[in-house]
Amino acid sequence: MGTVLTLSTDTPLVAVPGRPLQPTQQRRKAGVRASSVLFYTVMTAISLIYLIPLIWMVLSSFKTQNEIFDSPWSLPHSIDLSILGEAWQRGGLGTYVANSIMVTTASVVGILLFGSMAAFALSRLNFRLRGFFLVFLALGLLLPVQAYFVAQSTMLDRLRINDTRWALIIPYIGLGLSLAVYLLKAYIDTLPRELFESARMDGCGDLRMYFVLVFPLIRPGLATVAVFSILGAWNEFLLATLYIQSDEYKTIPVGLVAFTGKYSTDYPLLFAALSIITIPMVAIYVIFHRQVINGITEGTLR
């Protein structure tokens, strides 16, 4: 006795081995394949838009000034890595790199610590003005940095920390907190409430609960915030130009201005310096891009 198979409209069509596909199945399979091809084509094109200028910059650092203008799209005649050392020495990149590392490290640590604490409090603690603080933090995502230049500069002058590394660390922490709090709060919101109730029954206070329970569980979210914060602090130019005047405290983006003159610019050295500074940041993102994606998606799709 034969078996009668019925297919509902909600059940996906699956090819049966040894049986040819129906016309509807063939159209669906062709549509999926076409969508995949279109998706990867668009993504490849977008990737090339960002990748080609980076490759061009690195290759141009090995050309002469005349070659850059006469044949900008040609390959360099030779690869002389000494140009990188010359750019490092003539531009004084050692001081700028050290300042950028110190400022970026301090800023990221502050963002992760204060941002995760605030996210834990706004997610799991009930207190008055909780909604006000959420709206207040949202303003940090909406308002441009130019909106509070005057107030920020006045505060730094009164604290007498202008033209120091703290003049960058404190604003960077403030700029990064809004995004950090909202990302980490969304992640903490997905954690089971029973975990916190059990910890409370075991006698955990708020501070101990944060360090013992919350901090280890939100590591993917912390990795995401850390990558965004590192890239933002490392490449920031506007505040570093306004608040730092001494060469001993300048960071990399401001220090690169030394390669440009009033009437001429040494482009090979400039591109070599940019390559030294840019490639490590690209490598960091390539290495940790999975953690960034997982940290964003896990907080919303759990």
Summary of the structure (lengths in Angstrom):
residues: 302
radius of gyration: 26.5
end to end distance: 46.3
largest distance: 92.4
contacts: 805
relative contact order: 0.13
helix: 75%
strand: 1%
